[in-house]
Amino acid sequence: MKNVIDLTSLSYHITGIERFALCITEEILKLDKKNEYILLFRNEVYPIFSSYIDNKRVTSRILHGNHKLLFFQVIMPFELYRIKADNYLFFAFPAPILFFNNNIFNTIHDMGRWDCPETKGLHLFYFKTTEAIALKKAKHIFTVSEFSKDRINKIMNIPLKRITVTYNGISRTLVNSNSNIDIVRTKYNLPEKYIMFLSTLQPRKNLKLLLEAFSEIMDRVDYDLVLIGRIGWNVDDLIEKYNLEGRIVFTGFVADEDVAVIYKNAKCFVFPTLYEGFGLPPVEALALGTAVISSDSSCMKEVLRKQAVYFENNNKVELKELLQSLNSFVDKMPRELDRFQIENYSYSVSAKSVLSVLSKSED
């Protein structure tokens, strides 16, 4: 059986969905020594996969193009039609609109375009159209939580038997990091005591709520707030306003090996998100021994289970109360993943689920 895996998204910023594609593909290549794989890259092979490409069982195709929309919706489908394979797997973004095949396996990480749209006008129309077509034409769909599976079923009327949950996992680079806290503290200007937030800084992550809540109680707590992540969209004014407070640190992007030590030394991880398909950062925090406060939005109670303290989604009063009284209860909060999370939030486990689906589809 010959499988094509789209890894062209790795040429852009590595966020949650790109990391999912990277990690689950790597595990598939480790687990499956029988089938053939063609890995698609944009402009160059992503370094991690160089050691897997033997030009026999695992080969690569490098596609070229700079304009993102033109590359994905014109150049890529043209090249895909030239590759004869049994299955076509898309783990980051779904298959291009113009590529049709009976054996497309798409991944939809969430239904945020319908449930919690951030873009408007033509952008929203484009994203909803591409995802709707992807869902309808896929032989099978992978998604990252039972919540997202249910939303795909209800919104697009896709039968549950055509959807498989493949959870996110913890990066080995994160777990195996041995960065020195003193060096990292100096590098990113970290305070001695802090709570933290990590994600691409964009409206759906509800950064505004956290900044407002913290700024209103910061004169009554002995810790600061550290915000980690690339700046997304519609947050520039917000960052400029609160960057003047002195008690709030914006680090920008931080490499995994440094992120790990920042997690480990935080008093608490706070996740005020409005909507998620999975919500990996608080899971990473727990895996590294850090307590978590999270909104109860979308899938968060499913994913974090009883290992977090929750506040009502978008409720600033509840969040302020938790932050103000944090010192009194933080030592009693969970600081680890439970057995279910340890056994299931693994790219190896999810890769086995993917291979099982492919095997059944072959019958």
N, C-alpha and C positions, 0 to 999 in steps of 0.2 A: 504494500500500500504506500503510495506516494502522497505526502502532505506538504502543502505550501503554508508557511506561517508569515504573516505580514509583520515586519519589525521596522517599517519605515518611520514610524512615529518616534523612534529612539533618536532621530536626528534633531528633534526639537527639545524643549525643556523636559526633563524627567520629573513628572508629577506622579500622582497616584496611579493613573491608568497606564502610563508608560512603564512604570515600575512593575505593575501587574503583568504586562505583556513580557517584559524582560525576564522576570523571575519564573513565571510559569513555563515559558519556553525553555529556559535552562533546565528546569526539572524534567520536562518531557524528554529532552535530549539525553539526560542522564538515565532515565528510567527505561526508555524504549530503544532497545538495541536491534530491533528487527526491521522496522519500517524506515522508509526513506523520507528525508526532509529537505525542502528547498526554502531557504531563509531569504526573505526580501528585505533589502536595506535601501536607504536613500543616500546617494552620493558616496558612501563608504561603509565597510563592515563595522558594526559596533564592536569595540575591542574585546569585550567579554566572550564573544562567540568565535573569535579566531581559532581558539584551540579545539572547537567542536567541528569545524569545517575540514573534512578530509577529502572532499571532492569525489567521494564514492557514495557513502550512505547519507552524508550531510553536505549539501552544496549551497552556494549563495548566488543571488542575483542582485546586482546593484543597479538601481534605477536612478536616473538623473533628472533634476528639476528644482527650481528655486521658488516659484510661486506656489504657495501651499494649496490653494483651491485647484489651480490648473493641474498640479502634480497629482493630487489625490483623485480627482474626478475625471481626468482625461488621460494623462500619461500612464497612470497605474492600471486602469482597466484595460487599456490597449496592450500593456505588457502581460497582464494576467491571462488574457485570451491566448497568448502565445505559449503559455506554460501548461502542458498537459499533466494533470494530477488527479488523484482520486478525491482529495479533500482540500478545502481552502479555509484556513483558520485566521480569524481576526480577533485579537485579544485586547487591543487598545480601542481603536475606532472601528465601527462596522464597515462592511464592504462598500466600495464605491457604488453609486447609484447605477452606473452604466455597465457594471459587471454582473452578469446573470449566469448562474450555474446551479445545478440541482444539489450540489454538495458544499454549500457555504455554511460555515459555522461562525456565527457572529457573537460578540460579547457586548452586552448593554449593561453598563455599570449602574445606572439609575434612570428613573423617568423624570428627572428634574425639569426637562423641557416642558413637560405637561404640569407637573405638580408645583414647581417653584421656579418659573422662568425668570432668568436674569437679563437676557437679551430681548430685544423687541424688533418689530418690523421685519425687514427682509432677512436679518440674521436668524431670528426665531423661526421664521418660515422655512429657511434652508435647513436648520438643524432638525426641526420636527419632521420635515419631509424625508431627509436622508435616513433618520432613525426609523420612521414608520415603514419605509420601503425595505430597510435592512431586516426589520423584524418579520415582515410578511414573507420575504423570499428566502429566509434562512431555513436550512434543513433542521438545525438545532440552535438553541440560544443558551449562552452561558451568562450568568449574572452573579453578583457577589453577596447577596443576602436573601433571606426568605421574604423580607419586605419588598425588595426590588422584584423578585419573582412574582409576588402577588400583584404588584402595580402593573407589570408587563401584561399579566393575564387579564386584569380588569380593564385597563385602558385600551389595549390593542386586541383583546379577545384571542390571545395566543393560548392554545391548550397547555396546561401545566406539564403534560408529559413531554413537551418540546422544550422545556426550560430546565436547566440544571444549575444548582447553586455551587459555585466554586469560590470559596472564601479567599480573601486576601491573607497574606502571611507576613511574617517578620523577616526583614532583610538580614542576611548573615553578617553583612558589613556592620550593621547597627549593633547586633548582639556581640560580635567579636571585637569591637572597638576597644583600644587601650589608650585613648588620648588622655593627656594630663589635664586635670581641671584647672590648674594654675595657668597653664599656657593658654587654654581655651578661654578662661576668664579675661585674660589680658587681651587676647586676639579680638574678642567681641565686646569688650567693655562691659562685662557682666557684673551685676551687683552681688554682694555677699549672700543676701537672702532674696529669693524671687519665686514667683509663680510664673508659669509659661504657657504660651499658645504657639502652635505650629501648624501652618497650612499656607497654601497660596492665598495671599491677602486679596479677597474679593467679597462682594456683598453677601453671598449665600453663607459665608462662614460667620456672619453676624459679628464681625470685629467691632462695629460701632457700639453694640450693646456692652461688650467687655470693656472697651475704652471708657465709655460713659460711667459704667458701674464702678470701675476701679478709681477713676478720677474723683468720684464723689465720696469715696471712703478711704483714700490713700493716706489722709492725715491721721487716720485712726488705726493703721496697721504698720507693722515693722518690716514689711517686705515690699519689693518692687515688682514690676511686670515686664517680662521679656517676651517679645513677639518675633517669631522666626518664620521666614518664608519670602518667596519672590512676590513682588507687588503685581497684582492682577489688574483689575479694571475698576473704575469708579471709587477708588479709595485714596487717591492722591491728596485731596483736600483734608480728608480725615487724618491721614498720617501727618500731614504738615501741622495740623492743629494740635494734636496730642504729642508730637515729638518735642514740644517746647516745655512739657511738664517737668522734665528732669527725673522723674521716677519711672518713666516708661522707655524701654530700650528696644529699638528696631534693629535687628541684626542683618536683615536681608537673607539671602540664601546661605545655608550652612551645610557643609559636606556631612555625610552620614557619620563618619568617624568622630566628628566634633559634636554632632547633634546628640549622639548617645550619652556623652558625659554631661551635656546640658540637661537632658532628661533626668539623669541619675541624681543630679544635685539640686533639682527643683523641689520646692516645698510641695507643689501641686501642679498638675496639668489641668488647664481650664479649656473646655470645648463648647462654645456657645452656639454652635452651628444651627442654622435654620432647616437644613435638609442634607441628607447624605444617602448614598447607596450602601456604604459600609462604614466609613469613618475610621481610617487606619491610625492616625496619630495617637488617640487615646489608648488604643490597643498596644502600640509600641511603648507608650509611657508605662503601662502596667507591666509589660514584659521586662522593663528595665527597672522596676521597683518604685515607680512614682505613682502616688495617689491621683485620682481623677475626679473632677467635677464636670458634668456634662449636661447640656439641655436634654430634654426627653423627646426631641423631635424625631420624626421618621423612624429610622432603624436603630437608634442609639440604645434603647433598652434591650433589643434583641441581641445586638453585638456585644455590648458591655455587660449585660446580664446584671448580677448583683455586685459587680466589682467596682461600681462607681457611685457617687452621690449625685442625684439629679435635681435640676430645677426646671420649672415649667418653661416650655419653649418661649423665648423672647420676653420673659418676665424679669425685668431689671430689679424689681424689689427683692425677689427671691435670690437672685444672684448676689446682690449687694449684701444681703443677710449672711449668705454662706461665706463670702469673702471676708466680711468683717469679723466673723466668729471662727474663721479657719483655724487659728492657733489652738482653739479649745477642743477640736475634734479630729484634726488631721492625723494624729498618731493612731487613731482607732480605725482609719479608713483602710480598705483593701489596697495592697501594693503588689499584687501579682495576678496572673491569669488563673482562672479556675481550670479544672480538668477538661471540660468540654472545649474551652478556648485553646488550650495547649494541644489537644488532639485534632482540632479541626482548622484552626487558623494557621495553615501551613501550605506553602506552594507545592510541596511534594504531594500532600493529600489531594489538593485541587488538580494537580497534574494527573494523578491516577484517575480522578473522576472524568477528566477530559479524554484520556485514553480509553476508558471504559465506554464512553459514549461513542467514540470513533469505532471501537471494536464491534459494538452492537449495530452500528449503522452499516457495517460491512456485510452483515448477515443477510 
